[in-house]
Amino acid sequence: MTPNQTLPLKIIESIRGALAEDIGSGDVTTDSIVPAEAGMHGQIIAKQAGVVAGLDIAQAVYQTVDAQVEFQARVQEGAQVENRQVLALVSGRTRSLLTAERTALNFLGRMSGIATLTYQFVEAVAGTRAVILDTRKTAPGLRALDKLAVKRGAGRTTGSACMT
């Protein structure tokens, strides 16, 4: 259960903490109704137009649960996406995909929401001397992820708690 090693330790810790909170020692429902050998393919689809952020984090969630999960991003981080646009393809063991899904989507949704709102503010002040910056007022354990989302929404970040 090792996510992408290029992610900062703070983000890896956030992923592990979120998974521990969500599934604890296992996904009892999935494990009781889905055969261990079952496999599946799925798509992550945008629920609304906006700026996508956190696909790499979603991938790390899936691969923390199961390193064999295949994840293929279909758009770039920070890209403008349309409602119902396919963002990524996932495939692997059904149990793994279902176990990781909620946590992966929670990170992706939160980060994309922050990136989208940030981009809207950046656009609103375009042509002025105003700068849209992040803040340290973030949810506990999510500072590095929130700052990364601001950056991917074309805002500027302060401090060292984010990555490129």
KAKASUL-V667281 format. One record per backbone hydrogen bond with DSSP energy under -0.5 kcal/mol. CO is the residue of the C=O (numbers start at 1). NH is the residue of the N-H. If there is no record, write none. Layout:
BEGIN
{{CO & NH} {CO & NH}}
END
This chain:
BEGIN
{{1 & 3} {4 & 7} {8 & 11} {8 & 12} {9 & 13} {10 & 14} {11 & 15} {12 & 16} {13 & 17} {14 & 18} {15 & 19} {16 & 20} {17 & 21} {18 & 22} {19 & 23} {19 & 24} {20 & 24} {23 & 26} {26 & 28} {27 & 31} {28 & 32} {29 & 33} {30 & 33} {30 & 34} {33 & 35} {35 & 38} {38 & 94} {40 & 92} {42 & 90} {43 & 45} {44 & 87} {44 & 88} {46 & 84} {50 & 52} {50 & 81} {52 & 78} {54 & 58} {55 & 59} {56 & 60} {57 & 61} {58 & 62} {59 & 63} {60 & 64} {61 & 65} {62 & 66} {66 & 69} {70 & 91} {71 & 73} {72 & 89} {76 & 79} {79 & 52} {81 & 50} {82 & 85} {85 & 46} {87 & 74} {87 & 75} {88 & 44} {89 & 72} {90 & 42} {91 & 70} {92 & 40} {93 & 97} {94 & 98} {95 & 99} {96 & 100} {97 & 101} {98 & 102} {100 & 104} {101 & 105} {102 & 106} {103 & 107} {104 & 108} {105 & 109} {106 & 110} {107 & 111} {108 & 112} {109 & 113} {110 & 114} {111 & 115} {112 & 116} {113 & 117} {114 & 118} {115 & 119} {116 & 120} {117 & 121} {118 & 122} {119 & 123} {120 & 124} {121 & 125} {123 & 126} {125 & 128} {131 & 133} {132 & 156} {136 & 138} {139 & 142} {142 & 146} {143 & 147} {144 & 148} {145 & 149} {146 & 150} {147 & 151} {148 & 152} {149 & 153} {150 & 153} {150 & 155} {151 & 154} {156 & 134}}
END
